[in-house]
Amino acid sequence: VTPYYKEDREIIERCLMSVRNQTVPVDHIVVADGHPQDWLDSEPVRHIKLDRSHADYGNTARGIGALLAVAEKYDAITFLDADNWY
């Protein structure tokens, strides 16, 4: 689960690529905290768009992504902020 806010595209792309390059295939849930970037709709991620920013450093976006993963019975959930990489 990756929350993002207003990070530059290059920063988010680095994050996405680091997840994509892992040896175990995953579903990457990316959650926009009020500032969705439409180019993510064409990426191989699950792109969730929240209608406004929550000013909580991504906690709401992280929580929404985690709730989705729990509801869909994923075996594991990990978190990666948009400005970080594996």
N, C-alpha and C positions, 0 to 999 in steps of 0.2 A: 504494500500500500504506500503510495507516494502522494502526499499533499503538495500542492503548489499554489503560489499566490501571484507574484508579478515577476518571477524569474525570467531571464532572457531565454530565448529558444535554445541557444547553444548550450546553456547550463542544463536545461531539461533533456536535451538530446543526449548529452553525456551520461546523465542518470539512466535514461531508457536503454542506451546501448550497454551499459554495465550490467543491467538486469538481463537483457537479451543474450549477453555473452556468457551467462552462467552455464554450467554443465547440466543442470537439471532444468527441464522446461517448466515454466511458471505462467500463471495468468497475472499480469501486472495491472493492478487497479490504481489509476491515477485520478486524483480528486482535485478539481479546481475550487479554491476557496474564494469564490466571487469574481474571479477574473479569468474566465476560460479562454484558452487559446485554441481556436478552431482547427489548426493544423493537426492537433492530437487526434481528431476524429478519424484520420486516415492512417494512424499508426496502429500496430498490433497490440493495443492496450485496451482496457476497459476504462473509458473516460467518463467520469461522473462530474457534473457541473452543479455546484451549489449556487444559489441565486444571489448571495451576498457574502462579503467578507465577515469573518467572525472575530478578528483581532485577538486571536488566542494562539498565535504561533503555529497554526495548522492542527491544533488539537481536535477541533470539530471535524475537519476534513479527514483526519486520521481515524477518528471514531466512526464516521460514516462508512469509510472503506472497510474497517474491521467488522462492523455490523453486517455488511453485505457478505463478507467472507465467511462469517460465522453462520449466517442464515443459509448460505449455499454449501455449508459443510465442507469447507476446505480442510485439508489435513494439517496445514500449518499456515501461520500468518506472520509476515515480517514487515518491518517499516523501514522506509528509506526516504529521507527528505530530498526534495528536488535538487538541492545544491550539493548533494553528496553522491557517491558512487561506490559500487562494490569492486 
